Amino acid sequence: TDSNYQVTETGAVFRFAPGEKLARTASREIRLGGRFPVFHFQYTAGVQGLLQGAYHYTRIDARIDKQFNIQNIGKLVVSAIAGGCPDNVPLSLLYNTEGSYEKFTVVAPGSFQTMRTNEFMHSRFAALHIRHSFLELSFFHAKFKPKVVLAHSMLWGDFRNKSSHTFTAKQAEHGYFESGIQLDNLLVSGISGIGLGVYYRYGYYSLPERADNLAIKLTTSFSF
């Protein structure tokens, strides 16, 4: 496909949050969640010929978020994400999976902690992120309030019209899996806390060297 082109897009974004509670302050609005999942839907259409748009295409994205507050145990957050574009378009209009691996960096929620940047590319995909935060161990020192967080992420995706592209990115046709554990708030100061997380990549797309499957990251948290 071309590397120099113009795109004209139109579309619609829809958010449905039944039973969601809101709190207003002097400067902003805070979403407090509700009993039901929050649904996000986005429809994008490329218009060929309008304002020099070079491609006609359709892209559909969806996301479902749900938080479960479990009494005396903690908070479970589940996010399911999917997207697809069936048309033959440049790579920049498709899905570059959000890999945030570095030798040592900060945890990026909603991304794959052990996946390299630009390692996977898809024309359609589905991903699931699960995080459970246990209750804070508050009987420690005021500046040391550790909180255990368990996390798991998985991804499936494939690529249509491969012959139209020259690229080296992989597709997660066999499923990409990673799990991790965090110790948040190892050091607390004011409204912020710093901790440490360890994530591991396994399954079909694990790397030959075990150390390369491991990601050690700082965690940051804020309390308002």
C-alpha positions as a Markdown table, in Angstrom:
| # | Residue | x | y | z |
|---|---|---|---|---|
| 1 | Thr | 0.0 | 0.0 | 0.0 |
| 2 | Asp | 1.0 | 3.6 | -0.3 |
| 3 | Ser | 3.2 | 5.4 | 2.2 |
| 4 | Asn | 2.1 | 8.9 | 1.3 |
| 5 | Tyr | -1.7 | 9.5 | 1.3 |
| 6 | Gln | -4.5 | 11.5 | 2.7 |
| 7 | Val | -7.5 | 10.1 | 4.6 |
| 8 | Thr | -11.0 | 11.6 | 5.1 |
| 9 | Glu | -12.9 | 10.0 | 8.0 |
| 10 | Thr | -16.3 | 10.3 | 9.5 |
| 11 | Gly | -18.0 | 8.2 | 12.2 |
| 12 | Ala | -19.9 | 8.0 | 15.4 |
| 13 | Val | -19.0 | 7.2 | 19.0 |
| 14 | Phe | -21.6 | 5.7 | 21.4 |
| 15 | Arg | -21.2 | 5.2 | 25.2 |
| 16 | Phe | -23.9 | 3.5 | 27.2 |
| 17 | Ala | -23.5 | 3.4 | 31.0 |
| 18 | Pro | -26.8 | 2.2 | 32.6 |
| 19 | Gly | -27.1 | 3.1 | 36.3 |
| 20 | Glu | -23.8 | 5.1 | 36.4 |
| 21 | Lys | -23.4 | 7.5 | 39.3 |
| 22 | Leu | -21.8 | 10.9 | 38.9 |
| 23 | Ala | -20.3 | 13.3 | 41.5 |
| 24 | Arg | -19.7 | 16.9 | 40.6 |
| 25 | Thr | -17.0 | 19.1 | 42.2 |
| 26 | Ala | -16.2 | 22.7 | 41.5 |
| 27 | Ser | -13.9 | 21.9 | 38.7 |
| 28 | Arg | -14.9 | 18.5 | 37.2 |
| 29 | Glu | -17.3 | 15.6 | 37.1 |
| 30 | Ile | -16.2 | 12.2 | 38.6 |
| 31 | Arg | -17.7 | 8.9 | 37.4 |
| 32 | Leu | -18.4 | 6.6 | 40.4 |
| 33 | Gly | -19.5 | 3.6 | 38.3 |
| 34 | Gly | -22.6 | 1.5 | 38.7 |
| 35 | Arg | -24.0 | -2.0 | 38.9 |
| 36 | Phe | -23.8 | -2.6 | 35.2 |
| 37 | Pro | -21.0 | -2.7 | 32.6 |
| 38 | Val | -20.1 | 0.4 | 30.6 |
| 39 | Phe | -20.4 | -0.1 | 26.8 |
| 40 | His | -18.3 | 1.8 | 24.2 |
| 41 | Phe | -18.9 | 1.5 | 20.5 |
| 42 | Gln | -17.2 | 3.4 | 17.6 |
| 43 | Tyr | -17.9 | 3.3 | 13.9 |
| 44 | Thr | -15.4 | 4.9 | 11.5 |
| 45 | Ala | -15.8 | 5.2 | 7.8 |
| 46 | Gly | -13.2 | 6.4 | 5.3 |
| 47 | Val | -14.6 | 8.4 | 2.4 |
| 48 | Gln | -12.7 | 8.0 | -0.8 |
| 49 | Gly | -12.6 | 11.1 | -3.1 |
| 50 | Leu | -13.8 | 13.6 | -0.4 |
| 51 | Leu | -11.2 | 16.2 | 0.4 |
| 52 | Gln | -8.6 | 14.0 | -1.4 |
| 53 | Gly | -9.4 | 11.0 | 0.8 |
| 54 | Ala | -7.5 | 8.0 | -0.8 |
| 55 | Tyr | -9.3 | 5.1 | 0.8 |
| 56 | His | -12.8 | 3.8 | 1.3 |
| 57 | Tyr | -13.0 | 1.6 | 4.5 |
| 58 | Thr | -15.0 | 0.7 | 7.5 |
| 59 | Arg | -13.6 | 0.2 | 11.0 |
| 60 | Ile | -15.7 | -0.9 | 14.0 |
| 61 | Asp | -14.4 | -0.9 | 17.6 |
| 62 | Ala | -16.1 | -2.0 | 20.8 |
| 63 | Arg | -15.2 | -2.1 | 24.5 |
| 64 | Ile | -16.9 | -3.3 | 27.6 |
| 65 | Asp | -15.7 | -2.3 | 31.1 |
| 66 | Lys | -17.0 | -3.7 | 34.4 |
| 67 | Gln | -15.8 | -3.1 | 38.0 |
| 68 | Phe | -16.8 | -5.5 | 40.8 |
| 69 | Asn | -16.4 | -4.3 | 44.3 |
| 70 | Ile | -16.1 | -7.4 | 46.5 |
| 71 | Gln | -16.6 | -6.8 | 50.2 |
| 72 | Asn | -13.6 | -7.6 | 52.4 |
| 73 | Ile | -11.6 | -8.8 | 49.3 |
| 74 | Gly | -11.0 | -5.9 | 47.0 |
| 75 | Lys | -11.8 | -4.6 | 43.5 |
| 76 | Leu | -12.0 | -6.7 | 40.2 |
| 77 | Val | -11.8 | -4.8 | 36.9 |
| 78 | Val | -12.5 | -6.5 | 33.6 |
| 79 | Ser | -12.1 | -4.9 | 30.2 |
| 80 | Ala | -13.0 | -6.6 | 26.9 |
| 81 | Ile | -11.9 | -4.9 | 23.7 |
| 82 | Ala | -12.4 | -5.8 | 20.0 |
| 83 | Gly | -12.0 | -4.2 | 16.7 |
| 84 | Gly | -12.0 | -5.0 | 13.0 |
| 85 | Cys | -11.4 | -3.5 | 9.6 |
| 86 | Pro | -12.1 | -5.8 | 6.6 |
| 87 | Asp | -10.8 | -3.5 | 3.9 |
| 88 | Asn | -7.4 | -3.3 | 2.2 |
| 89 | Val | -5.8 | -0.2 | 3.7 |
| 90 | Pro | -2.4 | 1.0 | 4.9 |
| 91 | Leu | -1.0 | -0.3 | 8.2 |
| 92 | Ser | -1.5 | 3.0 | 10.0 |
| 93 | Leu | -5.3 | 2.5 | 9.6 |
| 94 | Leu | -5.3 | -1.0 | 11.2 |
| 95 | Tyr | -4.5 | -2.2 | 14.7 |
| 96 | Asn | -1.0 | -1.9 | 16.3 |
| 97 | Thr | -1.4 | -3.8 | 19.5 |
| 98 | Glu | -0.4 | -1.7 | 22.5 |
| 99 | Gly | 2.8 | -3.3 | 23.8 |
| 100 | Ser | 4.7 | -1.4 | 26.5 |
| 101 | Tyr | 7.7 | -3.5 | 27.2 |
| 102 | Glu | 10.9 | -1.8 | 28.2 |
| 103 | Lys | 13.8 | -3.2 | 30.3 |
| 104 | Phe | 12.6 | -1.1 | 33.2 |
| 105 | Thr | 9.7 | 1.3 | 33.0 |
| 106 | Val | 6.3 | 2.1 | 34.5 |
| 107 | Val | 3.3 | -0.1 | 34.3 |
| 108 | Ala | 0.9 | 1.1 | 31.6 |
| 109 | Pro | -2.6 | -0.1 | 32.4 |
| 110 | Gly | -4.6 | -1.4 | 29.4 |
| 111 | Ser | -1.5 | -2.4 | 27.5 |
| 112 | Phe | 0.5 | -5.6 | 27.3 |
| 113 | Gln | 3.4 | -5.2 | 29.7 |
| 114 | Thr | 5.7 | -7.9 | 28.1 |
| 115 | Met | 4.9 | -7.2 | 24.4 |
| 116 | Arg | 7.4 | -5.2 | 22.4 |
| 117 | Thr | 6.4 | -2.1 | 20.5 |
| 118 | Asn | 5.1 | -2.9 | 17.0 |
| 119 | Glu | 5.5 | -6.6 | 17.6 |
| 120 | Phe | 1.9 | -7.5 | 16.7 |
| 121 | Met | -0.3 | -6.0 | 14.0 |
| 122 | His | -3.9 | -7.0 | 13.2 |
| 123 | Ser | -6.8 | -6.2 | 10.9 |
| 124 | Arg | -9.2 | -7.6 | 13.5 |
| 125 | Phe | -8.5 | -8.5 | 17.2 |
| 126 | Ala | -10.1 | -9.2 | 20.6 |
| 127 | Ala | -8.4 | -8.6 | 23.9 |
| 128 | Leu | -9.2 | -9.1 | 27.6 |
| 129 | His | -7.6 | -7.4 | 30.5 |
| 130 | Ile | -8.3 | -8.5 | 34.1 |
| 131 | Arg | -7.0 | -6.9 | 37.3 |
| 132 | His | -7.8 | -7.7 | 40.9 |
| 133 | Ser | -6.7 | -5.3 | 43.6 |
| 134 | Phe | -6.8 | -6.7 | 47.1 |
| 135 | Leu | -7.5 | -4.5 | 50.1 |
| 136 | Glu | -4.7 | -2.3 | 51.4 |
| 137 | Leu | -2.6 | -3.8 | 54.2 |
| 138 | Ser | -3.1 | -0.7 | 56.4 |
| 139 | Phe | -1.6 | -2.1 | 59.6 |
| 140 | Phe | 1.9 | -1.3 | 58.3 |
| 141 | His | 3.7 | 2.0 | 58.7 |
| 142 | Ala | 1.9 | 5.1 | 57.4 |
| 143 | Lys | 4.4 | 5.4 | 54.4 |
| 144 | Phe | 4.3 | 1.6 | 53.7 |
| 145 | Lys | 0.8 | 0.4 | 52.8 |
| 146 | Pro | 1.3 | -2.5 | 50.3 |
| 147 | Lys | -1.5 | -3.6 | 48.1 |
| 148 | Val | -1.4 | -6.8 | 46.1 |
| 149 | Val | -2.7 | -6.6 | 42.5 |
| 150 | Leu | -3.1 | -9.7 | 40.3 |
| 151 | Ala | -3.3 | -9.1 | 36.5 |
| 152 | His | -3.9 | -11.2 | 33.4 |
| 153 | Ser | -4.1 | -10.2 | 29.8 |
| 154 | Met | -4.8 | -12.1 | 26.6 |
| 155 | Leu | -5.1 | -11.3 | 22.9 |
| 156 | Trp | -6.3 | -12.9 | 19.7 |
| 157 | Gly | -6.0 | -11.4 | 16.3 |
| 158 | Asp | -5.3 | -12.1 | 12.6 |
| 159 | Phe | -4.6 | -10.2 | 9.4 |
| 160 | Arg | -6.4 | -10.1 | 6.1 |
| 161 | Asn | -4.8 | -9.1 | 2.8 |
| 162 | Lys | -1.3 | -9.9 | 4.0 |
| 163 | Ser | 0.0 | -10.0 | 0.4 |
| 164 | Ser | -0.7 | -6.2 | 0.0 |
| 165 | His | 1.8 | -5.3 | 2.8 |
| 166 | Thr | 5.5 | -5.7 | 3.5 |
| 167 | Phe | 5.9 | -5.9 | 7.2 |
| 168 | Thr | 7.5 | -8.1 | 9.9 |
| 169 | Ala | 4.9 | -7.8 | 12.7 |
| 170 | Lys | 3.3 | -11.0 | 14.0 |
| 171 | Gln | -0.4 | -11.9 | 14.4 |
| 172 | Ala | -1.7 | -13.5 | 17.6 |
| 173 | Glu | -3.7 | -16.2 | 15.9 |
| 174 | His | -2.8 | -18.7 | 18.6 |
| 175 | Gly | -3.5 | -16.4 | 21.5 |
| 176 | Tyr | -1.0 | -14.2 | 23.4 |
| 177 | Phe | -1.0 | -14.6 | 27.2 |
| 178 | Glu | 0.7 | -12.7 | 30.1 |
| 179 | Ser | 0.1 | -12.6 | 33.8 |
| 180 | Gly | 1.6 | -10.5 | 36.6 |
| 181 | Ile | 1.6 | -9.5 | 40.2 |
| 182 | Gln | 2.1 | -6.0 | 41.6 |
| 183 | Leu | 2.9 | -4.7 | 45.1 |
| 184 | Asp | 1.5 | -1.2 | 45.0 |
| 185 | Asn | 2.2 | 1.5 | 47.6 |
| 186 | Leu | 5.5 | 0.2 | 48.8 |
| 187 | Leu | 6.3 | 3.8 | 49.4 |
| 188 | Val | 3.5 | 6.3 | 50.0 |
| 189 | Ser | 3.8 | 10.1 | 50.0 |
| 190 | Gly | 0.7 | 12.3 | 50.2 |
| 191 | Ile | -1.8 | 11.2 | 47.7 |
| 192 | Ser | 0.6 | 9.1 | 45.6 |
| 193 | Gly | 2.3 | 5.8 | 45.9 |
| 194 | Ile | 5.1 | 3.8 | 44.2 |
| 195 | Gly | 5.3 | 0.0 | 43.9 |
| 196 | Leu | 6.8 | -2.8 | 41.9 |
| 197 | Gly | 5.2 | -5.1 | 39.3 |
| 198 | Val | 6.5 | -8.4 | 37.7 |
| 199 | Tyr | 4.8 | -9.7 | 34.5 |
| 200 | Tyr | 5.5 | -12.9 | 32.6 |
| 201 | Arg | 4.7 | -13.9 | 29.0 |
| 202 | Tyr | 3.9 | -17.5 | 28.2 |
| 203 | Gly | 2.2 | -19.8 | 25.7 |
| 204 | Tyr | 2.7 | -20.0 | 22.0 |
| 205 | Tyr | 4.4 | -16.6 | 21.7 |
| 206 | Ser | 6.8 | -16.9 | 24.6 |
| 207 | Leu | 10.3 | -16.1 | 23.7 |
| 208 | Pro | 13.2 | -18.6 | 23.7 |
| 209 | Glu | 15.1 | -16.9 | 26.5 |
| 210 | Arg | 13.1 | -17.0 | 29.8 |
| 211 | Ala | 14.5 | -13.6 | 30.9 |
| 212 | Asp | 13.1 | -12.0 | 27.7 |
| 213 | Asn | 9.6 | -13.1 | 28.8 |
| 214 | Leu | 9.9 | -11.2 | 32.1 |
| 215 | Ala | 9.0 | -7.5 | 32.6 |
| 216 | Ile | 9.8 | -5.7 | 35.8 |
| 217 | Lys | 8.1 | -2.3 | 36.2 |
| 218 | Leu | 7.4 | 0.5 | 38.6 |
| 219 | Thr | 3.7 | 1.0 | 39.6 |
| 220 | Thr | 2.2 | 4.4 | 40.4 |
| 221 | Ser | -1.1 | 5.1 | 42.2 |
| 222 | Phe | -3.0 | 8.1 | 43.3 |
| 223 | Ser | -5.7 | 8.6 | 45.9 |
| 224 | Phe | -8.2 | 11.5 | 45.6 |
